[in-house]
Amino acid sequence: MASGTDLVVMKVVAGRGKDLDDVRALLAGGEVDIGEVRDLLGQLEEALGQSDFLAPFEAALRQVRGLPRRG
């Protein structure tokens, strides 16, 4: 069975609106290792030569924490 952390990574990579809604719900549930998610998404970005995984994760995290959106 996938952990909450693993599910967040999979949902961010999938990237659909529904997946990002799920990411916010998982983050709100509190069963996610934020540091591990950042590490895994960073590794995936590097391995795939992409830079579009961490930004949506960080945006979802800010929304869950009630912080203002960046730029």
C-alpha positions as CSV (number, residue, x, y, z in Angstrom):
1,M,0.0,0.0,0.0
2,A,1.3,3.5,-0.9
3,S,1.9,5.9,1.9
4,G,0.4,9.4,2.0
5,T,3.8,10.7,0.9
6,D,3.9,8.4,-2.0
7,L,0.4,9.3,-3.1
8,V,1.2,13.0,-3.0
9,V,4.2,12.4,-5.3
10,M,2.2,10.3,-7.7
11,K,-0.7,12.9,-7.8
12,V,1.7,15.8,-8.4
13,V,3.3,13.9,-11.2
14,A,-0.1,13.2,-12.7
15,G,-0.8,16.9,-12.5
16,R,-4.5,17.0,-13.3
17,G,-6.8,19.4,-11.4
18,K,-8.5,16.5,-9.6
19,D,-5.0,15.1,-8.6
20,L,-4.0,18.5,-7.2
21,D,-7.3,18.6,-5.2
22,D,-6.3,15.2,-3.8
23,V,-2.8,16.6,-2.9
24,R,-4.4,19.4,-0.9
25,A,-6.7,16.9,0.9
26,L,-3.8,14.6,1.7
27,L,-1.7,17.5,3.0
28,A,-4.6,18.7,5.1
29,G,-4.8,15.2,6.6
30,G,-1.3,15.6,7.9
31,E,0.0,12.1,7.1
32,V,2.6,13.4,4.6
33,D,6.3,13.8,5.1
34,I,6.8,17.2,3.4
35,G,10.6,17.0,3.3
36,E,10.5,13.6,1.7
37,V,7.9,14.8,-0.9
38,R,10.2,17.7,-1.8
39,D,13.2,15.4,-2.0
40,L,11.4,12.9,-4.3
41,L,9.9,15.5,-6.5
42,G,13.3,17.2,-6.8
43,Q,14.9,13.9,-7.8
44,L,12.2,13.3,-10.4
45,E,12.7,16.8,-11.9
46,E,16.4,16.2,-12.1
47,A,16.1,12.7,-13.6
48,L,13.5,13.7,-16.2
49,G,15.0,17.1,-17.0
50,Q,11.8,18.8,-15.9
51,S,11.0,21.6,-13.5
52,D,7.3,21.4,-13.1
53,F,6.7,19.2,-10.1
54,L,7.9,21.2,-7.1
55,A,6.0,24.4,-8.0
56,P,2.5,22.9,-7.9
57,F,3.3,21.0,-4.7
58,E,4.5,24.2,-3.0
59,A,1.4,26.0,-4.2
60,A,-0.9,23.3,-2.8
61,L,1.0,23.4,0.5
62,R,0.7,27.2,0.8
63,Q,-3.1,26.9,0.1
64,V,-3.5,24.2,2.8
65,R,-1.5,26.3,5.3
66,G,-3.5,29.4,4.4
67,L,-0.4,31.3,3.1
68,P,-0.6,33.8,0.2
69,R,0.2,32.7,-3.3
70,R,3.5,33.6,-4.7
71,G,4.0,35.9,-7.8
